[in-house]
Amino acid sequence: MIFYIYRQKQTAKKNKRLYDEAKLHAQIRGDFITSMSHDLKAPINIIRSSVQLIHSLEDNVEPEYLSQRLTVITQNANRLLRLVNNLIDMMKLEENNFNKMKLENVNLVEVVEEICLGSVDYMKQRELEFIFDTEEEEIITAIDREKIERVILNLLSNAIKFTPPLGLITVNMAIKDGDIKIVIKDSGLGIASDKLEAIFLKFYQIDNTLTKPGEGTGIGLYIVKKLIELHEGKITVESREGIGTSFTIRLPIKPLALEGTKECEIKHTSGQLLEVELSDL
């Protein structure tokens, strides 16, 4: 009888835990759907209203005003494209259909530096100080360039978004214990310690008191973590509320074996990629 009662209590505890997990998952999905609806409707409404304004003015529209409206339309179209790209990538990751990596040997220092330089104007607009520092001038390794660019841009976007004016954002690169170490640090709002373990979960969003209502879908950092893992790397986070947040990426140095002395081809970061990934700033 004692054993039976014990088993019943254990079963009850297990069922409660499963219920709580299911309830939390349902809440997270609900929040995701709400945020997704907002993120889709907001840019669509802005695009529609801008087009309607241009049509209403007909031939009386001034070139400067038209240029401003077209900039707004482009920015919000990029927001929609970024959202759709994230949704597609999330589905690919869930279906294990993201395994085809376009690996190429590149100087990762140059890749990261280019992305940072392309983001400087966005930081200046928000009156943020930026420092890029590297202990190595050249680190040749094999990466899927576009995926790594998206990772760095996503982390920089978050740093810019959550750092108040006159704040500081730094990017440091070094070789540590045989791995490439990239640290992206900001002096922004920070993240509560009890939320750090969950920020890489799918659909999870940081406390909305720190953001605009409905801002973010909770899949950006989930995708970042998965893309790093596809490169056999790791990403960790440290943060203190009111002090700032630091993301650390560690990637193995694994260049592809190339025949002869073929040099690595260095491509410049696409301006469209920058505009899409930083479109929510």
Buried (B, 14 or more C-beta within 10 A) or exposed (E): EEEEEEEEEEEEEEEEEEEEEEEEEEEBEEBBEBBBEBBBEBBBEBBEEBEEBBEEEEEEBEEEEEEEBEEBBEBBBBBBBBBEBBBEBBEBBEEEEBEEEEBBBBBBBBBBBBBBEBBEEBBEEBEBEBEBEBEEEEBEBBBBBBBBBBBBBBBBBBBBBBBEEEBBBBBBBBEEEEBBBBBBBBBBBBBEEEBBEBBBBBBBBBEEEBBEEBBBBBBBBBBBBBBBEBBEBBBEBBBEBEEBBBBBBBBEEEBEEEEEEEEBEEEEBEEEBBBBBBBBB
